[in-house]
Amino acid sequence: MKFVDEATITIEAGDGGNGCLSFRREKFVPKGGPDGGDGGDGGSVYLKVDAGLNTLADFRYKRRFRAERGQNGMGGERIGKSGDDLYINVPLGTLVYDYDTDELMGDLVNPADVLLVAKGGFHGLGNTRFKSSTNRAPRKTTNGTPGEKRKLRLELQVLADVGLLGLPNAGKSSFIRAVSAARPKVADYPFTTLHPQLGVVRTGTEQSFVVADIPGLIEGAAEGVGLGIQFLKHLSRTRLLLHVVDIAACGDLEQLLQQVATIEKEIAGFGRDLEGRERWLVLNKIDLLAADELEKFKRLIEQKLEDKMPVWFISAATGQGCEVLCKAIQHWLDQQQELATGTGTHE
């Protein structure tokens, strides 16, 4: 299924049913009095997380949703049936915005999340409600109120602990294949990743983290060039970014630093606090370098980059260095969790 991470839908809650104007009509009760019942409430519209969904693609085909209207009141003081509420299933990680005001209405990040997005109309009152000692035969009723109508913009942001970014063909997909059960497409041409891929990396019996791979970035991505910028927002929820670089494609340190700078520039241009996110540099495809050439790179990189960000050397193709990197990631994530919850060890 094609990945769709944004959708616009129109929703309408049900109107409230109208109150009934009615009087008792029985053979031996010539003046039976009012007996008009109230209408029913209109159904409301809710968004509900469905763990089985991972795309907003279904909203390409159906964009308008309407809850049931409340039934009108009836004679004999019978109350109209309330309209059924409407529940619309969305993927975990869906952000819900009011289309007209751009107000964030909700962020569905928990499997049990349910969000009210349109309230159903209130029921109208039948003439029975207006009977009094001075008005024995009221002819007054009220109509039900309209249900809320709203246009929504849905935006899906995948939930992951670690995000991969880099130029096309840096080896991000190969890395996620090497460390998890995810099987993204891998090929020797740009943009083989056309939508975010998620993989669960298990580092111990009860230890794991989720990694997300997005399409490769190219220069000018922040201005809309290429595919990657469309999905950079998915990295907004991640705690750690791995900047993957194809070291074998870099003839010298200057070229390597230029590749790093290209991605750093696009991250800064995108905003959303990604520039301040923890980032590690992962130099991939070391299996394609001679041993002496690799050592030379290591010495030069240590001098230039070690003080700016952690640097790791791996080969996603052979698995070299991947396990060590994953254990380091798990350790870092555990530390962050301890700091956030205050459960760390105090000396």
LOVO-514695 format. One line per 5 residues: their letters; for each residue x, y, z of N, C-alpha, C, O. Coordinates in pm, whole numbers, plus 50000, padded with zeros to 5 digits. Each point is the difference from the previous one (the first is absolute). Layout:
a) X,Y,Z,X,Y,Z,X,Y,Z,X,Y,Z; ... .
END
This chain:
mkfvd) 50085,49880,50000,49915,50120,50000,50088,50125,50000,50100,50007,50071; 49860,50090,49849,50074,50124,49995,49993,50073,50133,49894,50006,50062; 50219,50048,49983,50003,50072,50126,49943,50140,49981,50041,50073,49910; 49866,49963,50175,49942,50134,49998,50009,50055,50141,49946,49940,50093; 50122,50171,49926,50021,50049,50136,49923,50127,50030,50014,50054,50110 .
eatit) 49906,49997,49796,49913,50114,50025,49867,49977,49930,49994,49940,49893; 49899,50109,50169,49868,49988,49940,49911,50112,50052,50018,50047,50112; 49887,49993,49806,49902,50101,50040,49861,49938,49991,49963,49945,49896; 49961,50064,50212,49867,49941,50002,49899,50102,50055,50037,50093,50072; 49839,49888,49892,49891,50083,50051,49910,49912,50086,49960,49891,49959 .
ieagd) 50009,50158,50161,49918,49921,50092,49877,50081,50040,50006,50123,50010; 49884,49807,50012,49876,50064,50043,49937,49915,50110,49969,49883,49980; 50013,50179,50136,49926,49932,50106,49852,50005,49967,49956,50084,49922; 49967,49827,50137,49857,49995,49973,49924,50114,50067,50034,50042,50110; 49863,50008,49822,49913,50102,50060,49912,49936,50107,49970,49881,49994 .
ggngc) 49990,50201,50102,49905,49951,50100,49861,49990,49941,49963,50081,49915; 49960,49821,50129,49864,49984,49950,49908,50108,50056,50023,50051,50110; 49875,49985,49815,49907,50104,50042,49899,49948,50102,49965,49882,50000; 49988,50210,50088,49895,49964,50093,49866,49988,49929,49979,50059,49894; 49930,49863,50165,49872,49970,49935,49886,50084,50061,49991,50019,50121 .
lsfrr) 49923,50029,49792,49878,50070,50043,49884,49902,49988,49960,49963,49889; 49986,49995,50225,49896,49897,49997,49912,50012,50125,50045,50044,50106; 49827,49915,49878,49907,49997,50112,49934,49862,50006,49981,49934,49897; 49986,50025,50223,49936,49871,50017,49864,50000,49931,49922,50095,50012; 50052,49799,49919,49869,49986,49933,49944,49861,50036,50029,49900,49933 .
ekfvp) 49891,50096,50173,49939,49874,50041,49848,50017,50007,49949,50111,50018; 49982,49779,49966,49853,50003,49985,49928,50070,50114,49908,50079,49977; 50132,49891,50144,49931,50057,50114,50083,50105,50074,49972,50034,50114; 50132,50017,49817,50084,50106,50059,50006,50114,49899,50097,50014,49926; 49798,50069,50072,49991,50105,49897,50110,50105,50011,50039,50058,49899 .
kggpd) 50011,49966,50219,50107,50099,50019,50117,49934,50071,50028,50027,50117; 50039,49888,49810,50106,49919,50061,50129,50073,50028,50085,49950,50074; 49930,50167,49869,50122,50074,50026,50114,49966,49906,49987,49910,49916; 50125,50161,50096,50114,49980,49909,50073,49869,50027,50013,49959,50116; 50033,49977,49779,50079,49877,50019,50113,49987,49896,50041,49890,49964 .
ggdgg) 50007,50226,49988,50110,49996,49902,50134,49972,50068,50036,50068,50096; 50036,49835,49855,50129,49962,50059,50119,50078,49944,49990,50067,49897; 50121,49924,50173,50124,50065,49956,50063,49924,49883,49976,49881,49981; 50105,50190,49943,50078,49935,49896,50122,49930,50060,50026,50013,50120; 50046,49914,49799,50122,49933,50046,50123,50084,49970,49999,50081,49908 .
dggsv) 50106,49900,50169,50126,50071,49975,50065,49950,49872,49984,49884,49963; 50090,50204,49970,50073,49960,49880,50128,49924,50037,50057,50023,50107; 49986,49889,49806,50123,49925,50025,50123,50087,49986,50004,50090,49916; 50097,49884,50165,50126,50073,49994,50101,49923,49914,49981,49882,49971; 50127,50186,49991,50103,49937,49917,50130,49993,50082,50043,50099,50058 .
ylkvd) 50016,49784,49944,50124,49976,50072,50106,49943,49906,49968,49930,49905; 50158,50101,50123,50112,49931,49935,50055,49900,50100,50020,50032,50118; 50006,49847,49836,50041,49891,50088,50124,49932,49942,50005,49971,49880; 50093,50003,50204,50123,49935,49955,49973,49854,49966,49937,49928,50077; 50111,50031,49807,49995,49861,49957,50144,49953,49980,50067,50043,49906 .
aglnt) 49981,49869,50181,50139,49956,49994,50032,49925,49872,50117,49985,49965; 49782,49969,49965,50023,49926,49875,50022,50090,49880,50033,49951,49892; 49951,50179,50124,50020,50094,49889,50138,50064,50009,50048,50028,50110; 50017,49995,49777,50128,50072,49998,50006,50104,49889,50107,50047,49963; 49776,49989,49986,49993,50098,49892,49864,50068,50001,49903,49947,50054 .
ladfr) 50091,50172,49887,49874,50072,49985,49940,49978,49860,49916,50078,49955; 50129,49817,49978,49962,49978,49860,49849,49985,49981,49948,50038,49896; 49982,49906,50203,49856,49979,49984,49925,50131,49977,49892,50000,49940; 50164,50110,50107,49932,50129,49987,50015,50059,49860,49946,50107,49972; 50126,49826,49942,50004,50043,49859,49867,49970,49932,49963,50068,49904 .
ykrrf) 49966,49832,50145,49878,49954,49935,49874,50053,50068,49898,50021,49934; 50108,49998,50194,49885,50054,50073,50047,50118,50083,50085,49985,50088; 49859,50132,49884,50046,50122,50066,49890,50068,50082,50028,50097,50071; 49850,49856,49919,49890,50064,50073,49935,49896,50093,49968,49889,49959; 50013,50152,50166,49944,49909,50099,49889,50073,50076,50014,50116,50037 .
raerg) 49875,49813,49986,49885,50062,50066,49942,49904,50103,49972,49884,49969; 50011,50166,50153,49936,49920,50104,49848,50005,49982,49948,50083,49926; 49984,49828,50142,49856,49986,49984,49923,50113,50071,50038,50044,50108; 49856,50002,49828,49914,50104,50056,49910,49940,50108,49963,49883,49994; 50003,50199,50105,49905,49956,50101,49859,49993,49943,49963,50080,49915 .
qngmg) 49960,49825,50132,49863,49983,49951,49910,50107,50063,50022,50040,50115; 49878,50005,49812,49905,50096,50055,49915,49936,50110,49978,49879,50001; 49975,50205,50091,49911,49951,50105,49866,49958,49941,49966,50035,49887; 49956,49888,50192,49872,49948,49953,49893,50020,50106,50029,50029,50116; 49845,49954,49842,49889,50010,50094,50008,49887,50102,50077,49905,49987 .
gerig) 49841,50109,50115,50002,49901,50106,50124,50014,50088,50042,49905,50067; 50016,50216,49931,50120,50030,50078,50117,49907,49966,50084,49968,50084; 49918,49989,49790,50109,49912,49957,50120,50084,49954,49988,50091,49917; 50124,49877,50139,50124,50073,49970,50067,49940,49876,50008,49878,49987; 50039,50207,49926,50068,49952,49880,50133,49931,50034,50065,50034,50098 .
ksgdd) 49972,49872,49821,50125,49927,50020,50120,50090,49969,50000,50072,49901; 50100,49923,50184,50122,50077,49975,50078,49939,49885,49999,49878,49981; 50068,50207,49942,50082,49950,49890,50124,49929,50050,50056,50037,50104; 49987,49862,49824,50120,49926,50039,50125,50086,49978,50010,50074,49902; 50082,49916,50193,50128,50067,49983,50079,49933,49887,49984,49881,49974 .
lyinv) 50101,50197,49961,50082,49948,49891,50146,49998,50044,50053,50102,50046; 50011,49782,49941,50142,49985,50035,50080,49977,49871,49972,49908,49924; 50126,50177,50053,50085,49991,49881,50137,49950,50044,50065,50061,50084; 49978,49828,49858,50129,49942,50037,50115,50072,49930,49995,50028,49881; 50110,50002,50198,50121,50064,49947,50122,49929,50057,49989,49932,50102 .
plgtl) 50127,50081,49834,50121,49933,50050,50053,50065,50129,49973,50117,50028; 50101,49806,50046,50071,50052,50116,50101,50104,49953,50073,49977,49904; 49930,50137,50165,50093,50107,49963,49936,50108,49913,50071,50081,49939; 49796,49921,50055,49931,50099,49917,49981,50132,50074,49950,50003,50113; 50090,50105,49823,49975,50134,50050,49874,50052,49932,49982,49981,49880 .
vydyd) 49930,50085,50196,49872,50046,49948,49995,50153,50010,50008,50056,50109; 49977,50010,49775,49994,50146,49995,49866,50045,49945,49942,49935,49913; 50008,50178,50139,49887,50066,49938,50051,50065,49871,50093,50081,50003; 49847,49884,49885,50050,50044,49870,49996,50152,49986,50090,50060,49941; 49806,50003,50111,49981,50144,49981,50086,50085,50093,50048,50107,49960 .
tdelm) 49973,49847,50163,50076,50080,50097,50141,49948,50022,50082,50069,50061; 49947,49809,49890,50129,49933,50021,50026,49972,50148,50114,49982,50041; 49781,50015,50038,50013,49968,50143,50019,49849,50016,49929,49921,49939; 50168,50042,50145,50021,49858,50030,49892,49954,50096,49994,50046,50114; 49920,49862,49841,49890,49952,50083,50039,49880,50084,49943,49978,50107 .
gdlvn) 50153,49944,49845,50039,49882,50074,50117,49929,49937,50028,50016,49881; 50042,49905,50201,50116,49923,49957,49979,49857,50050,50014,49973,50119; 49952,49937,49791,49962,49864,50038,50124,49910,50004,50037,49938,49901; 50025,50057,50216,50127,49928,50014,49989,49877,50087,50099,49929,50020; 49783,50044,50034,49980,49881,50084,49898,49908,49934,49904,50047,49940 .
padvl) 50117,49821,50072,49911,49904,49932,49853,50014,50037,49913,49963,49921; 50057,50089,50198,49861,50010,50043,49941,50139,49980,49890,50027,50047; 50182,50062,49885,49955,50138,49984,49873,50009,49915,49988,49937,49895; 49918,50145,50153,49877,50033,49927,49982,50151,50012,50008,50055,50109; 49967,50012,49779,49990,50146,49999,49865,50045,49944,49963,49962,49889 .
lvakg) 49964,50118,50190,49875,50059,49952,50033,50116,49908,50068,50095,50040; 49885,49899,49835,50031,50106,49904,49877,50077,49954,50014,50107,49940; 49866,49842,50086,49877,50073,49965,49889,49952,50092,49967,49882,50004; 49975,50213,50070,49895,49967,50097,49865,49998,49932,49966,50089,49922; 49956,49808,50111,49866,49989,49944,49906,50107,50054,50022,50052,50109 .
gfhgl) 49874,49981,49814,49903,50103,50040,49915,49956,50119,49979,49881,50021; 49973,50216,50055,49915,49972,50116,49856,49983,49955,49956,50064,49905; 49971,49850,50165,49862,49969,49958,49906,50118,50022,50020,50083,50089; 49877,49924,49827,49894,50099,50017,49900,49953,50104,49994,49881,50032; 49926,50212,50021,49905,49969,50106,49858,49992,49944,49958,50083,49919 .
gntrf) 49969,49816,50128,49860,49986,49961,49911,50091,50082,50043,50057,50101; 49832,49956,49855,49913,50095,50069,49963,49956,50142,49954,50082,50079; 50066,49791,49954,49976,49954,50137,50085,50079,50098,49958,50027,50113; 50163,50010,49844,50095,50071,50086,49949,50138,50043,50045,50054,50101; 49861,50002,49824,49959,50138,50024,49864,50009,50071,49942,50108,50013 .
ksstn) 50009,49778,50031,49873,49999,50072,50020,50062,50139,50099,49972,50068; 49807,50112,49973,50007,50062,50133,49859,50021,50052,49902,49970,49932; 50089,50080,50189,49868,50022,50060,49923,50108,49928,49877,50006,50006; 50196,50081,49927,49933,50109,49927,49992,49975,49850,49934,50075,49927; 50130,49823,50028,50000,49968,49857,49979,49850,49985,50096,49924,49993 .
raprk) 49778,50035,50004,49967,49858,49998,50011,49938,49861,50008,49877,49986; 49993,50205,49912,50006,49948,49862,50108,50074,49921,49969,50070,49903; 50157,49917,50136,50108,50071,49930,50019,49950,49858,49996,49879,49973; 50026,50213,49937,50027,49963,49861,50146,50031,49964,50038,50009,49883; 50040,50006,50219,50140,50035,49979,50088,49874,49996,49982,49909,50081 .
ttngt) 50111,50087,49827,50104,49896,49992,50131,50068,49960,50001,50117,49962; 50107,49810,50048,50128,50052,49949,50061,49897,49906,49979,49880,50014; 50096,50171,49891,50072,49912,49907,50134,49958,50059,50057,50070,50084; 49991,49819,49871,50133,49957,50042,50107,50094,49944,49980,50061,49894; 50132,49950,50176,50108,50085,49952,50084,49925,49897,50009,49878,50005 .
pgekr) 50054,50195,49901,50083,49934,49898,50124,49936,50063,50054,50050,50099; 49989,49840,49842,50127,49939,50042,50116,50081,49946,49986,50072,49902; 50128,49916,50163,50119,50072,49955,50048,49946,49866,49994,49880,49973; 50054,50211,49944,50058,49964,49871,50141,50057,49996,50024,50114,50040; 50068,49805,49913,50140,50044,50005,50080,49932,49891,49973,49886,49962 .
klrle) 50126,50186,49988,50095,49943,49905,50130,49974,50076,50050,50089,50070; 50002,49792,49916,50119,49961,50075,50117,49970,49907,49982,49949,49889; 50136,50084,50159,50123,49957,49932,50069,49898,50090,50036,50030,50114; 49981,49849,49833,50065,49894,50075,50144,49986,49953,50027,50000,49880; 50063,49989,50213,50142,49987,49968,50058,49884,50081,49991,49999,50123 .
lqvla) 50066,49905,49808,50056,49883,50068,50149,50018,50024,50075,50028,49907; 49966,49956,50218,50142,50000,50034,50030,49867,50067,49947,49969,50107; 50139,49952,49829,50030,49868,50054,50069,50014,50135,50070,50098,50026; 49910,49802,50058,50058,50000,50134,50124,49913,50001,49991,49879,49977; 50123,50179,50050,50125,49926,50003,50095,50065,50098,49992,50120,50026 .
dvgll) 50100,49800,50030,50100,50052,50092,50118,50061,49924,50057,50100,50043; 49977,49838,49845,50119,50038,49924,49961,50025,49855,49925,49922,49942; 50126,50187,50000,49973,50030,49861,50128,49998,49918,50105,50044,50046; 49885,49904,49832,50115,49995,49908,49985,50110,49896,49892,50019,49944; 50215,50053,50031,49997,50100,49893,50134,50000,49928,50102,49956,50054 .
glpna) 49896,50094,49825,50121,50001,49919,49967,50019,49854,49883,50008,49963; 50220,49999,49955,49982,50012,49856,49949,49869,49942,50015,49895,50064; 49926,50108,49816,49959,49874,49936,50119,49905,49985,50112,50042,49973; 49861,49830,50046,50100,49894,49986,50108,50003,50108,50108,49945,49981; 49861,50118,50132,50097,49998,50111,50002,49865,50070,50095,49968,50070 .
gkssf) 49798,49953,49910,49995,49868,50064,49905,49995,50118,50012,49910,50084; 49893,50183,49924,49908,50001,50113,49909,49876,49998,49979,49937,50103; 49970,50030,49779,49913,49883,49989,50077,49872,50031,49947,49908,50063; 50176,50086,49891,50082,49883,50029,50025,49986,50149,50002,49889,50054; 50016,50223,50013,50023,49998,50145,49877,49948,50074,50012,49916,50089 .
iravs) 49870,50134,49874,49879,49956,50070,49971,49853,49973,49944,49930,50085; 50094,50022,49797,49987,49856,49970,50097,49919,50084,49968,49889,50043; 50151,50166,49980,50104,49927,50073,49970,49985,50148,50040,49902,50063; 49889,50196,49994,49981,50001,50146,49858,49965,50044,49975,49987,50119; 49932,49998,49786,49861,49971,50037,49940,49903,49900,50065,49956,49905 .
aarpk) 49807,50011,50118,49930,49910,49908,49934,50075,49885,49938,49938,49914; 50074,50194,50084,49942,50079,49891,50071,49968,49870,50121,49973,49999; 49806,50029,49893,50058,49967,49870,49968,50109,49897,49924,49976,49906; 50134,50144,50111,49979,50105,49901,50072,49965,49870,50091,49918,49998; 49867,50147,49894,50062,49976,49871,50142,50053,49998,50026,50112,50045 .
vadyp) 50066,49808,49903,50141,50040,49988,50043,49984,49855,49985,49893,49942; 50070,50215,50001,50048,49995,49862,50107,50106,49981,50019,50087,50085; 50053,49904,49802,50112,50092,49978,49957,50122,49918,50074,50045,49912; 49807,50008,50116,49957,50125,49937,49931,50086,50106,49951,49946,50100; 50044,50187,49879,49945,50089,50103,49852,49977,50027,49925,49952,49914 .
fttlh) 50034,50083,50208,49860,50002,50041,49933,49864,49993,49885,49990,49957; 50187,49904,50085,49933,49870,50009,49903,49999,50116,49904,49922,50000; 50118,50163,50101,49905,50015,50109,49902,50110,49962,50037,50117,49988; 49837,49845,49993,49899,50096,49957,49904,50039,50111,49919,50090,49983; 50089,49843,50130,49921,50036,50117,50073,49950,50124,50084,49911,49990 .
pqlgv) 49884,50145,50127,50072,49961,50123,49989,49851,50028,49893,49940,49984; 50217,50001,50056,50004,49860,50038,50033,49991,50149,50089,50070,50048; 49840,49845,50023,50025,49981,50143,50055,49861,50025,49957,49903,49938; 50139,50089,50154,50056,49871,50039,50023,49997,50149,50040,50100,50060; 49933,49786,50001,50023,49982,50144,50135,49931,50018,50023,49891,49948 .
vrtgt) 50067,50175,50125,50134,49947,50025,50003,49943,50141,49981,50072,50097; 50045,49798,49914,50006,49936,50131,50146,49985,50042,50082,49941,49929; 49949,50116,50187,50138,49995,50050,50013,49913,50123,50111,49980,50049; 49779,49969,50001,50002,49914,50118,49866,49933,50016,49909,50020,49918; 50077,49898,50187,49876,49926,50022,49880,50093,50013,49894,49972,49944 .
eqsfv) 50123,50137,50128,49891,50095,50019,50041,50140,49958,49946,50098,50051; 50146,49913,49858,50048,50129,49954,49986,50010,49849,50042,49911,49926; 49899,50198,50031,49985,50022,49857,49971,50149,49976,49964,50073,50092; 50053,49969,49784,49962,50135,49960,49953,49997,49856,50027,49906,49926; 49900,50199,50036,49944,50009,49865,50080,50101,49919,50025,50111,50045 .
vadip) 50014,49848,49835,50077,50088,49912,49917,50029,49875,49933,49911,49948; 50073,50213,50004,49924,50043,49881,50096,50044,49891,50092,50078,50025; 49885,49873,49856,50079,50039,49882,49911,50085,49911,49889,49960,49967; 50161,50158,49992,49923,50087,49910,50076,50011,49867,50118,49968,49994; 49813,50078,49900,50068,50017,49871,50122,50090,50011,50004,50091,50083 .
glieg) 50095,49883,49833,50123,50078,50002,49977,50147,49968,49912,50035,49923; 50171,50048,50139,49992,50144,49976,50103,50041,49896,50105,49937,49987; 49866,50168,49940,50097,50057,49908,50006,50151,50025,49914,50056,50068; 50185,50007,49878,50016,50144,50021,49877,50073,49945,49954,49974,49889; 49995,50118,50192,49880,50074,49962,49872,49936,50050,49891,50046,49967 .
aaegv) 50122,49847,50112,49881,49929,50048,49910,50089,50082,49877,49989,49993; 50182,50101,50085,49920,50089,50085,49911,50092,49917,49902,50055,50051; 50133,49962,49821,49918,50082,49910,49909,49914,49915,49934,50051,49910; 50061,49818,50118,49907,49914,49930,50061,49911,49894,49927,49932,49929; 50205,50068,50057,50065,49916,49899,50010,49857,50052,50035,49978,50116 .
glgiq) 49933,49924,49798,50013,49860,50040,49882,49952,50083,49897,50066,50008; 50122,49816,50055,49892,49935,50072,50011,50013,50151,49898,50003,50070; 50223,50004,49981,50021,49986,50144,49934,50103,50086,49950,49968,50108; 50049,50158,49848,49947,50107,50085,49854,49977,50032,49952,50043,50105; 49975,49889,49806,49859,49972,50023,49980,49916,50125,49894,50004,50063 .
flkhl) 50209,49917,49973,49987,49909,50112,50086,50039,50119,50000,49929,50101; 50073,50183,49890,50084,50040,50113,49919,50021,50127,50051,49981,50110; 49823,50056,49876,49918,50020,50120,49986,49872,50081,49973,50005,50120; 50046,49879,49814,49990,49875,50074,50113,49987,50103,49988,49925,50097; 50121,50147,49882,50111,49994,50094,49976,50090,50122,50078,49998,50094 .
srtrl) 49814,50079,49903,49973,50094,50109,49975,49928,50132,50023,50057,50107; 49932,49819,49887,49971,49925,50123,50120,49920,50049,49998,49948,50111; 50105,50040,49808,50114,49917,50039,50086,50071,50104,49999,50122,50012; 50075,49797,50063,50089,50057,50103,50144,50008,49952,50078,50080,50051; 49956,49837,49852,50138,49994,49951,49999,49989,49848,49923,49923,49943 .
llhvv) 50163,50156,49991,50013,49994,49855,50136,49940,49964,50103,50041,50053; 49895,49863,49856,50124,49943,49947,50020,50053,49858,49922,49971,49910; 50184,50106,50073,50034,50055,49869,50092,49901,49930,50118,49989,50034; 49827,49939,49867,50074,49894,49932,50069,50057,49875,49936,50066,49918; 50194,49907,50070,50079,50048,49887,50073,49883,49935,50054,49914,50069 .
diaac) 49945,50083,49800,50074,49898,49924,50147,50042,49995,50038,50083,49918; 50043,49859,50170,50140,50040,50008,50079,49957,49877,50099,50063,49963; 49856,49828,49973,50072,49950,49882,49984,50093,49881,50083,49999,49909; 49812,50082,50091,49976,50092,49889,50074,50131,50018,49997,50086,49911; 50069,49931,50202,50073,50124,50029,50148,49980,49969,50067,49916,50061 .
gdleq) 49984,50160,49844,50141,49984,49962,50096,50050,50106,50112,49949,50011; 49845,50150,50067,50087,50055,50103,49914,50057,50112,49877,49999,49993; 50190,50051,50110,49928,50054,50115,49914,50121,49962,49890,50017,50052; 50161,50065,49859,49925,50120,49960,49866,49963,49937,49899,50064,50028; 50101,49834,49890,49875,49957,49935,49903,49941,50103,49879,50021,49992 .
llqqv) 50176,49907,50105,49917,49943,50105,49934,50111,50082,49881,49996,50028; 50200,50104,50009,49947,50111,50078,49896,50079,49921,49905,50054,50058; 50112,49952,49810,49902,50069,49916,49866,49928,50002,49895,50063,50005; 50109,49803,49992,49876,49922,50008,49930,50023,50133,49878,50015,50006; 50203,49986,50101,49943,50024,50132,49936,50138,50006,49890,50016,50052 .
atiek) 50179,50083,49894,49950,50138,50003,49871,50016,49921,49913,50078,50037; 50074,49847,49852,49879,50008,49918,49877,49961,50080,49898,50069,49996; 50112,49820,50077,49886,49955,50079,49975,50094,50118,49885,50030,50033; 50224,50016,50029,49984,50091,50114,49925,50127,49957,49918,50053,50074; 50113,49994,49806,49934,50120,49948,49851,49977,49981,49918,50086,50033 .
eiagf) 50044,49796,49914,49859,49971,49977,49925,49983,50132,49884,50040,50011; 50182,49901,50088,49938,49985,50131,49973,50137,50061,49892,50025,50054; 50206,50064,49935,49983,50136,50054,49888,50074,49927,49924,50074,50062; 50067,49906,49806,49898,50067,49922,49860,49950,50028,49903,50075,49988; 50087,49799,50050,49869,49942,50028,49942,50050,50131,49879,50020,50010 .
grdle) 50205,49999,50089,49953,50050,50130,49941,49890,50085,50051,49888,50002; 49838,50145,50069,49931,49908,50091,50094,49938,50103,49978,49887,50043; 50125,50186,49996,50092,49960,50106,50088,49880,49962,50066,49944,50087; 49936,50018,49784,50085,49886,49962,50148,50034,50014,50082,49913,50030; 49951,50214,49949,50140,50040,50006,50058,49978,50140,50118,49970,50015 .
grerw) 49797,50044,50087,50048,49982,50137,49988,49857,50050,50033,49973,50115; 49919,49936,49801,49986,49860,50039,50135,49931,50008,50091,50032,49924; 49923,49873,50168,50123,49922,50011,50026,49928,49868,49913,49931,49948; 50209,50085,49997,50034,49937,49873,50135,49930,50009,50096,50050,50059; 49907,49831,49882,50125,49924,49989,50032,49982,49852,49911,49982,49917 .
lvlnk) 50217,50022,50052,50046,49978,49863,50037,49853,49983,50084,49948,50072; 49852,49987,49830,50025,49858,49974,50060,49988,49860,49933,50024,49900; 50194,49937,50095,50070,49986,49872,49989,49855,49955,50058,49909,50059; 49865,50072,49833,49965,49866,49952,50091,49957,49884,50071,50081,49941; 49924,49790,50029,50070,49936,49887,50151,49999,50021,50077,50017,49906 .
idlla) 49966,49962,50218,50144,49993,50026,50062,49874,49939,50122,49992,49986; 49795,49911,49978,50051,49877,49938,50056,50026,49860,50073,49918,49946; 49893,50199,49996,50047,50032,49865,50132,50076,50001,50055,50032,49894; 49996,49997,50226,50127,50072,50011,50112,49906,50043,49979,49906,50076; 50139,50122,49873,50118,49926,50045,50028,50037,50145,49963,50109,50045 .
adele) 50102,49801,50028,50024,50020,50142,50078,50128,50028,49966,50075,50092; 50139,49951,49828,50081,50120,50024,49922,50128,49968,50017,50102,50067; 49897,49891,49832,49919,50116,49965,49898,50030,50110,49975,50116,50032; 49967,49777,50024,49903,50017,50108,50065,50062,50123,49943,50088,50064; 50177,49865,49971,50071,50054,50116,50032,50148,49980,49995,50079,50094 .
kfkrl) 50039,49956,49783,50029,50139,49969,49877,50087,50023,50008,50107,50060; 49877,49843,49892,49874,50072,50019,49970,50017,50149,49958,50107,50045; 50062,49786,50030,49968,50004,50143,50082,50107,50071,49947,50075,50081; 50181,49932,49888,50087,50099,50066,49955,50142,49965,49991,50086,50088; 49981,49939,49785,49960,50133,49957,49865,50041,50058,49980,50114,50040 .
ieqkl) 49927,49790,49964,49866,50029,50050,50002,50027,50150,49929,50088,50049; 50152,49837,50023,50012,50023,50144,50046,50143,50029,49956,50063,50097; 50132,49987,49818,50051,50137,50019,49893,50105,49968,49996,50106,50063; 49919,49863,49840,49905,50101,49951,49861,49993,50066,49937,50103,50022; 50016,49775,50008,49859,49986,50035,49971,49945,50139,49890,50020,50051 .
edkmp) 50205,49913,50011,49969,49934,50126,49949,50095,50106,49919,49960,50085; 50125,50166,49913,49956,50096,50100,49860,50054,49970,49940,50066,50084; 50008,49906,49795,49869,50053,49960,49890,49896,50018,49891,50034,50046; 50135,49842,49918,49901,49893,50013,50070,49865,50001,50109,49987,49944; 49830,49912,50120,50059,49865,49997,50007,49948,49857,49910,50023,49920 .
vwfis) 50197,49907,50050,50021,49945,49865,50013,49848,50009,50074,49948,50084; 49854,49982,49829,50003,49854,49999,50034,49951,49859,49960,50061,49901; 50113,49830,50092,50039,49940,49873,49935,49862,49990,50019,49914,50086; 49902,50066,49807,49929,49873,49985,50000,49954,49854,50036,50075,49909; 49923,49802,50073,49968,49948,49868,49866,49930,50012,49990,49892,50058 .
aatgq) 49906,50170,49887,49868,49939,50006,49996,49872,49918,49922,49909,50030; 50161,50082,49867,50001,49882,49913,50055,49877,50071,49949,49890,49983; 50156,50129,50097,50062,49887,50070,49959,49992,50147,50023,49898,50065; 49918,50208,49988,49961,50002,50140,50108,50051,50093,49978,50013,50120; 50139,50017,49824,50112,50046,50083,49965,50131,50072,49960,50098,49937 .
gcevl) 50055,49902,50193,49975,50120,50080,49855,50026,50033,49972,50086,50084; 49933,49843,49855,49858,50028,50020,49953,49964,50141,49925,50075,50062; 50120,49811,49989,49957,49958,50133,50050,50096,50107,49928,50034,50093; 50198,50008,49892,50059,50094,50097,49922,50132,49998,49972,50057,50105; 49995,49990,49776,49925,50125,49986,49862,49987,50065,49957,50090,50072 .
ckaiq) 49975,49799,49902,49865,49982,50054,50000,49993,50153,49910,50053,50065; 50191,49882,49991,50009,49993,50146,50027,50139,50058,49948,50035,50106; 50133,50045,49824,50026,50137,50045,49873,50084,49994,49974,50081,50089; 49947,49899,49804,49872,50071,49988,49908,49963,50114,49939,50088,50062; 50050,49782,49966,49913,49954,50109,50043,50059,50134,49917,50042,50080 .
hwldq) 50214,49961,49943,50052,50057,50125,49965,50148,50011,49960,50047,50106; 50054,50025,49784,49968,50143,50000,49852,50023,50025,49962,50089,50077; 49952,49831,49857,49855,50014,50018,49960,49968,50144,49914,50067,50057; 50148,49830,50001,49971,49965,50139,50038,50114,50094,49929,50031,50095; 50185,50031,49877,50043,50113,50081,49901,50115,49992,49967,50063,50101 .
qqela) 49984,49965,49777,49904,50108,49984,49870,49969,50074,49938,50090,50058; 50022,49783,49939,49878,49961,50071,50017,50017,50151,49909,50045,50069; 50209,49919,49981,50027,50015,50143,49999,50147,50041,49950,50035,50106; 50108,50049,49809,50000,50144,50030,49859,50057,49999,49966,50085,50082; 49952,49867,49825,49863,50052,49987,49911,49957,50116,49913,50076,50044 .
tgtgt) 50110,49802,50005,49914,49946,50106,50062,50013,50138,49934,49974,50101; 50194,50066,49904,50066,50013,50130,50029,49868,50066,50008,49991,50122; 50010,49902,49794,50026,49868,50055,50145,49960,49992,50035,49885,50027; 50051,50208,49935,50141,49968,49987,50067,49977,50134,49944,50030,50105; 50176,49915,49889,50076,49971,50121,50067,50127,50047,50065,50069,49922 .
he) 49920,49962,50206,50061,50118,50057,50115,49959,50091,49983,49916,50088; 50132,50143,49889,50115,49965,50082,50007,50095,50120,50090,49988,50083 .
END
